[in-house]
Amino acid sequence: MQKEIVDFVSSVSRRTLTNQRQRSLHTLVRLQAASPTGWVSLGALRSAKVTTMSLRDLRRERYENLDVVCERTSEGVFYRLSTRHLSLQKVQRILQG
């Protein structure tokens, strides 16, 4: 995850975000940056009140078609943002929009 993206997300207060998709992106970026593997468990996301539907919604054109990857393992369900097409401008547009 790019340091600029993590720094920007850290500077945004989650309380100021107006919809669940923005809060989901905010939480996923923060937890993914803190994870040594880059994967975030569904349990960690749910404790932050993030729903799987809001994560799927991030894949829509309205939210910049973010590449949210889901992986099911014997240990549970894990999510991560693919950073190939993730830019600071995309994250800013979503969180400020």
N, C-alpha and C positions, 0 to 999 in steps of 0.2 A: 504494500500500500504506500502510495506517495506521501511523503512527509507533509507536503503542502495541504493535501486533502485532510489528513488527520488533524493538522493544526487548525484548519478552518472549522472542521466539525467540532473540535474541542472548544472553539471560541463561541459557538452558537449554543444558547441555552435551550434545552429541550422543551422547556415550558413555553417558549415563544412560538413554537411550531404549531401550525393551524390544523393539520390533518394527520391521520394515522400513518399514511405513507411516508410523510416527512419524518415522523418520529421513528418509523421502522428503519429508514435509511440511516438516520443519525445513530441509532443504537447498533445497527449492524456494522457500520464503519468503525465505531469506537471499540466494539468487542472483537472485531476481526483484527484490528491493529494491535490489540493486547494479546491476541492468541498466538502462541508460538508456531502453530501449524497453519494459521490463516482460516481455519474452519471454526464456526460458532454453533454450538449445540442448540437445538430447538428449546431445550429446557432453560438455557441462559436467556434466550430471546423472550420466552414466555414470562419469565420472571420480570422482564421489563415491559410486559403487556404488549408485545409484538405478536401479531397473528400471522398465520401462514398466508392468508388471503392478502394481507397488506404487502407481504414480501412478493407474492406473485404479481400484484398490481404494479410493482416497480419495473416489471418487464414491458409494460405498455408504452406506447408512443408518447402519451401524455407525460410520462415520467422518464423520458429520454431513452427508453428501451434498454435499461440496465440489464446486464447479464448476471442474474442471480442464479447460482448453481446450488442444487439440492443433491445431497448424497445420503443414501440410506445404508447403514451398516448394522452389524449385530449389536453395536453399542448404542445406537439411536439414530436420529436424523440430524444432519448437520447442513449448515448453509454458509455460503461465502459469496462475495461479489467478485466477479472476474475483473481483474484490474487492466486487462488488455485495452478495453475501450472506455475506461473510466478516467475522466478528467476533472480537474478542479472546477472548470466552468460548468460542467453538467451538474455536479453536486451543488454548486452555488445556485444554479437556476432552480433546482428542485427545492432546496431548503429555503430559498428566499421567495419562491413563487407562490 
